[in-house]
Amino acid sequence: MTQFGPPIDLSDLPGFKQADGRPRRPVFLGRVSTKDNQNPATSIPRQVALASARLEPGESFIAHFWDVESGMLPPELRGLGPQQMYDALAVPVPRDGGLQDLVDRAEQLAVTHVMAERSDRLARAMLTSLTVEHQLERSGVEVVYANEPIGGTESGRLRTRRYSQVDAEIYRTVLMEQSMGGQVQHAINGWNHGYAPYPYVTVIDENAPVPERGRFGLVRPKRKLAPHPDPRRFDAARELCRLRREEHLKAADIISILASEPDRYPVDRRWTHSLVEGLIANPKLAGYQVFNRKATRTGRAGFSRLNPISKWVWSPGVVHEPVISLQEWKQAQEVTAGLRAGLAATGLMRIRAAAQRLGLTVTVVGSSGTHTLYRVGGQQVVLPVPVPDMVAQQVIDDMEGAA
């Protein structure tokens, strides 16, 4: 009621008070960043207890929405973990869904209030917080954060909320900067990120410093790349890179050549387009550690985007045994770009196509860099790199004449 009321009692008049026809139906909203570095079984109940302080006497939450996800993710990428994972956490708070579920079902459940411990439990990105708040407000839902003051002016409450959201986003940015800085140093020191490429395995770097314990327990040891115990993998990786660099072959043709000699070019399951193209594009085969080649947070679950080469982070020098030289890797990328641009077939591609029609195989015997010795059927032939069209036509004519 306003302090500037009428000079006489008008409370008996119709319309003196506008009653809210909807009963209050509050829900809880919470979030924990990870299940490993935090304990959802204690954090979520604590958040519920703090948010409950904003309930009316005798009131309780009609539903509980919470995620175990990074607050940097947009709503549509939150809560995608399997239900079995949430069940295994043994959190003593029921879960009716995550943030996106709340946004989708707020009208259906006739929600009137969404209550959370503080704004960064909704999201650390201010744009996400504002967007979700706006969507809920359009449905007549009030978002309440327990750490905001009660009473006072609306401008004061809004100022507190926006400051809190700015702090959350700044904290998010600082975390990202620190994380990126650590990952950059990780690569500069020659330590591997992710899975080992096909011709390598990862081994613990015995010379790397190992803290006794990190903030969240034991620290994983630093690992470097080392050649796979099967030396044929190095040969296979070297050959598929050469086939692209010198013979300008597409992935399908390279796969056919590698698959035709499984004892010489072994693979765990089978040669695939993604495996071949991924190896050809991977600069780690040149002996360098390279970080930030892909941006995994693209807004689409399961999709990553290649960053421009100018944003890659390279180790200052060679840190593991190379399959090919960096110059050879560069040449392969130039050929790949040409193939994607639809350039005409090279001389070697024409020779291989002709040999395939005649039922012959083309096998590399040796290479000097400027010339390569091939076995074509039962004959050996030395060809320059690259093969001129006139030379290719002569080889094709000789094969067809012999056949």
PEWO-V267845 format. One record per residue. N is the residue number from 1. RES is the residue in one letter. PSI is psi as a letter, one per 20 degrees, with the letter a starting at -180 (none if undefined). OMEGA is omega as a letter, one per 30 degrees, with the letter a starting at -180 (999 if undefined). Layout:
n & res & psi & omega
N & RES & PSI & OMEGA
N & RES & PSI & OMEGA
This chain:
n & res & psi & omega
1 & M & p & a
2 & T & q & l
3 & Q & i & l
4 & F & m & a
5 & G & a & a
6 & P & q & a
7 & P & i & l
8 & I & r & a
9 & D & o & l
10 & L & j & a
11 & S & i & l
12 & D & i & l
13 & L & q & l
14 & P & q & l
15 & G & j & l
16 & F & h & l
17 & K & p & l
18 & Q & o & a
19 & A & q & l
20 & D & o & a
21 & G & i & a
22 & R & p & l
23 & P & q & l
24 & R & p & l
25 & R & n & a
26 & P & q & l
27 & V & q & l
28 & F & q & l
29 & L & p & a
30 & G & r & a
31 & R & q & l
32 & V & p & a
33 & S & g & a
34 & T & q & l
35 & K & i & a
36 & D & g & a
37 & N & i & l
38 & Q & r & a
39 & N & n & a
40 & P & h & a
41 & A & h & l
42 & T & h & a
43 & S & g & a
44 & I & g & l
45 & P & h & l
46 & R & g & l
47 & Q & h & l
48 & V & g & a
49 & A & g & a
50 & L & g & l
51 & A & h & a
52 & S & i & l
53 & A & i & a
54 & R & j & l
55 & L & q & l
56 & E & q & l
57 & P & p & l
58 & G & j & a
59 & E & q & l
60 & S & r & a
61 & F & p & l
62 & I & i & l
63 & A & q & a
64 & H & p & l
65 & F & p & l
66 & W & q & a
67 & D & q & l
68 & V & n & a
69 & E & q & l
70 & S & p & l
71 & G & i & l
72 & M & i & a
73 & L & q & l
74 & P & r & a
75 & P & h & a
76 & E & i & l
77 & L & j & l
78 & R & q & l
79 & G & k & a
80 & L & i & l
81 & G & q & a
82 & P & q & l
83 & Q & h & l
84 & Q & h & l
85 & M & g & a
86 & Y & h & l
87 & D & h & a
88 & A & i & a
89 & L & i & l
90 & A & l & l
91 & V & p & a
92 & P & k & l
93 & V & p & l
94 & P & q & l
95 & R & o & l
96 & D & j & l
97 & G & a & l
98 & G & a & a
99 & L & g & a
100 & Q & h & l
101 & D & h & l
102 & L & g & a
103 & V & g & a
104 & D & h & a
105 & R & j & a
106 & A & g & l
107 & E & g & a
108 & Q & h & a
109 & L & i & a
110 & A & l & a
111 & V & p & l
112 & T & h & a
113 & H & p & l
114 & V & p & a
115 & M & p & a
116 & A & r & l
117 & E & g & l
118 & R & r & a
119 & S & h & a
120 & D & i & l
121 & R & h & l
122 & L & g & l
123 & A & q & l
124 & R & i & l
125 & A & p & a
126 & M & h & l
127 & L & g & l
128 & T & g & l
129 & S & g & a
130 & L & g & a
131 & T & g & a
132 & V & g & l
133 & E & g & a
134 & H & g & l
135 & Q & g & a
136 & L & h & l
137 & E & h & l
138 & R & h & l
139 & S & j & l
140 & G & k & a
141 & V & p & l
142 & E & p & l
143 & V & p & a
144 & V & p & l
145 & Y & p & a
146 & A & h & a
147 & N & j & l
148 & E & q & a
149 & P & q & l
150 & I & p & a
151 & G & a & a
152 & G & a & a
153 & T & q & l
154 & E & h & l
155 & S & h & l
156 & G & g & l
157 & R & g & a
158 & L & h & l
159 & R & g & l
160 & T & g & a
161 & R & g & a
162 & R & h & l
163 & Y & g & l
164 & S & g & l
165 & Q & h & l
166 & V & g & l
167 & D & g & a
168 & A & g & a
169 & E & h & l
170 & I & g & l
171 & Y & g & l
172 & R & g & a
173 & T & g & l
174 & V & g & l
175 & L & g & a
176 & M & g & l
177 & E & g & l
178 & Q & g & l
179 & S & g & l
180 & M & g & l
181 & G & g & l
182 & G & g & l
183 & Q & h & l
184 & V & g & l
185 & Q & h & l
186 & H & g & a
187 & A & g & a
188 & I & h & l
189 & N & i & l
190 & G & j & a
191 & W & q & a
192 & N & q & l
193 & H & p & l
194 & G & b & a
195 & Y & q & l
196 & A & p & l
197 & P & r & a
198 & Y & g & a
199 & P & j & a
200 & Y & r & l
201 & V & r & l
202 & T & q & l
203 & V & q & l
204 & I & p & l
205 & D & o & a
206 & E & i & a
207 & N & i & a
208 & A & q & l
209 & P & p & a
210 & V & o & l
211 & P & q & a
212 & E & g & l
213 & R & q & l
214 & G & a & a
215 & R & h & a
216 & F & k & l
217 & G & b & a
218 & L & q & a
219 & V & p & l
220 & R & p & a
221 & P & q & l
222 & K & q & a
223 & R & q & l
224 & K & r & l
225 & L & q & l
226 & A & q & a
227 & P & q & l
228 & H & q & l
229 & P & h & l
230 & D & o & a
231 & P & i & l
232 & R & h & l
233 & R & h & l
234 & F & g & l
235 & D & g & a
236 & A & g & l
237 & A & g & l
238 & R & g & a
239 & E & g & a
240 & L & h & l
241 & C & h & l
242 & R & h & l
243 & L & h & l
244 & R & g & a
245 & R & g & a
246 & E & h & a
247 & E & i & l
248 & H & k & a
249 & L & q & l
250 & K & r & a
251 & A & g & a
252 & A & h & l
253 & D & h & l
254 & I & g & l
255 & I & g & l
256 & S & g & a
257 & I & g & a
258 & L & g & a
259 & A & h & a
260 & S & i & l
261 & E & m & a
262 & P & h & l
263 & D & h & a
264 & R & h & a
265 & Y & m & a
266 & P & q & l
267 & V & q & a
268 & D & g & a
269 & R & f & l
270 & R & q & l
271 & W & p & a
272 & T & r & l
273 & H & g & a
274 & S & h & l
275 & L & g & a
276 & V & g & a
277 & E & h & l
278 & G & g & l
279 & L & g & l
280 & I & h & a
281 & A & i & a
282 & N & o & a
283 & P & i & l
284 & K & h & l
285 & L & i & l
286 & A & j & l
287 & G & i & a
288 & Y & q & l
289 & Q & p & a
290 & V & p & a
291 & F & q & l
292 & N & k & l
293 & R & h & a
294 & K & q & l
295 & A & o & a
296 & T & h & a
297 & R & n & a
298 & T & i & a
299 & G & i & l
300 & R & o & a
301 & A & p & l
302 & G & j & a
303 & F & q & l
304 & S & r & a
305 & R & p & l
306 & L & p & l
307 & N & q & l
308 & P & q & a
309 & I & h & a
310 & S & i & a
311 & K & i & l
312 & W & q & l
313 & V & o & a
314 & W & q & l
315 & S & q & a
316 & P & h & a
317 & G & a & l
318 & V & p & a
319 & V & i & l
320 & H & r & a
321 & E & p & a
322 & P & q & l
323 & V & g & l
324 & I & r & l
325 & S & r & l
326 & L & h & l
327 & Q & h & l
328 & E & h & l
329 & W & g & l
330 & K & g & l
331 & Q & h & l
332 & A & h & l
333 & Q & h & l
334 & E & g & l
335 & V & g & l
336 & T & g & l
337 & A & h & l
338 & G & g & l
339 & L & g & l
340 & R & h & l
341 & A & i & l
342 & G & k & l
343 & L & q & a
344 & A & q & a
345 & A & q & l
346 & T & r & l
347 & G & g & a
348 & L & h & l
349 & M & g & l
350 & R & g & l
351 & I & g & a
352 & R & g & l
353 & A & g & l
354 & A & g & l
355 & A & h & l
356 & Q & h & l
357 & R & h & a
358 & L & j & l
359 & G & k & a
360 & L & q & l
361 & T & q & l
362 & V & o & a
363 & T & p & l
364 & V & p & l
365 & V & g & l
366 & G & r & a
367 & S & q & l
368 & S & i & a
369 & G & g & l
370 & T & h & l
371 & H & q & l
372 & T & p & l
373 & L & p & a
374 & Y & q & l
375 & R & o & a
376 & V & o & a
377 & G & c & l
378 & G & j & a
379 & Q & q & l
380 & Q & q & a
381 & V & p & l
382 & V & p & a
383 & L & q & l
384 & P & r & l
385 & V & o & f
386 & P & r & a
387 & V & o & l
388 & P & q & a
389 & D & h & a
390 & M & g & l
391 & V & g & l
392 & A & g & a
393 & Q & h & l
394 & Q & g & l
395 & V & g & l
396 & I & g & l
397 & D & g & l
398 & D & g & l
399 & M & g & a
400 & E & h & l
401 & G & g & l
402 & A & h & l
403 & A & none & 999
